[in-house]
Amino acid sequence: MNIEKHLKITGNSEISWKDAVVKAINEASKTIDYLSTVTVVEQRARIDGNKIVEYFVDLDLSFTLDLNRKDG
């Protein structure tokens, strides 16, 4: 049996929404094992004048729990 846990995170980038997603997953994978899926929940951007200067994405990351893990 697989059990998945979900975590909501926000990523940002000055390049694009895609870059924000990639960066967020890369950072999350440094501390979370067994990442399995990502869902983009929301996209938004900060505007300065008439130009987008920062992209934001809210993500729902899921990862599989290690049921055989031993504490200690």
C-alpha positions in Angstrom: 0.0 0.0 0.0 1.3 3.5 -0.9 0.4 6.5 1.2 1.0 10.0 -0.2 1.3 13.2 1.8 0.6 16.6 0.2 2.5 19.8 0.9 1.7 23.3 -0.4 4.7 25.4 -1.4 5.2 28.6 -3.3 8.0 29.1 -5.8 9.2 32.3 -7.5 11.3 33.3 -10.5 12.3 36.5 -12.4 12.3 34.4 -15.6 8.9 32.6 -16.0 6.2 30.5 -14.3 7.9 27.3 -15.6 11.2 28.4 -14.1 9.4 29.0 -10.7 8.0 25.5 -10.8 11.4 23.9 -11.7 13.2 25.9 -8.9 10.6 25.0 -6.3 10.7 21.3 -7.1 14.5 21.4 -7.1 14.6 23.0 -3.7 12.0 20.7 -2.2 13.8 17.6 -3.5 16.8 18.6 -1.3 14.9 17.8 1.9 11.9 15.7 0.8 12.4 12.1 -0.4 10.0 10.2 -2.8 8.4 13.2 -4.5 5.8 11.8 -6.9 3.5 14.5 -8.3 3.1 18.2 -8.6 -0.1 20.2 -9.3 0.0 23.9 -10.1 -2.7 25.4 -7.9 -2.2 29.1 -8.8 0.0 31.4 -10.9 0.4 35.1 -10.3 3.0 37.8 -11.1 4.3 41.1 -9.8 4.2 43.9 -12.2 6.4 47.0 -12.3 5.1 49.6 -14.7 4.0 47.6 -17.8 6.4 44.7 -17.3 6.2 41.4 -15.3 9.2 41.4 -12.9 8.5 38.3 -10.8 6.5 35.1 -11.3 4.9 33.1 -8.5 3.4 29.6 -8.4 1.6 27.9 -5.7 2.2 24.1 -5.9 0.7 21.0 -4.3 3.5 18.6 -4.1 2.9 15.0 -3.1 5.4 12.4 -1.9 5.1 8.8 -0.9 5.6 7.9 2.7 8.3 5.3 3.5 6.3 2.8 5.6 9.4 0.7 6.3 11.4 3.6 7.8 12.7 2.9 11.3 13.0 5.7 13.8 16.2 6.2 15.6 
